[in-house]
Amino acid sequence: MNRRERQNAILRLVRDRALSTQAELVQALRDEGHEVVQTTVSRDVTELGLVKVRAPSGRLIYAAAGTGDADRLRAIGAAMRRYATGVEAANSGLVVVTTPSGYASALAQAIDEGRHPGIAGTIAGDNTIFLAPRDGTSPDDLSSELGAHLGPAAVA
């Protein structure tokens, strides 16, 4: 099997099955008669740009890039509801999200993994996260969007 055939098989498998790890992906390929090693599959996952999305079961599974964008954004919303206590657009062009002590890192990780199209990155402290909006995304709009998950009292 050449690289192209293997990568097509990987795309088909992640579309048809809930595969969470590279080991599961290797086993699925082997079950179909393809001799592969984990390092090759790891390279393929990177080259294909596979992402992890949350399945209805709550488990993170592989998907092709662009698949499950709505699921990733829902996951960010769920994390905001779970961890955030407030959202505010700052004059610096950043968005500040507050959490109870100790929860900022978990929320920042969920935001980063969710790959929100309007967020370039996060910096987390103990109870505060700075969000850097991407070019073309206003801090006020981003603050309003994220704050909508918390209700009107949490947006400054």
Secondary structure, DSSP 8 states (H G I E B T S, - for coil): --HHHHHHHHHHHHHHS---SHHHHHHHHHHTT----HHHHHHHHHHHT-EEEE-TTS-EEEE-TTTTHHHHHHHHHHHHHHH-SEEEE-TTS-EEEE-STT-HHHHHHHHHHHT-TTEEEEEE-SSEEEEEE-TT--HHHHHHHHHTTT-GGGB-
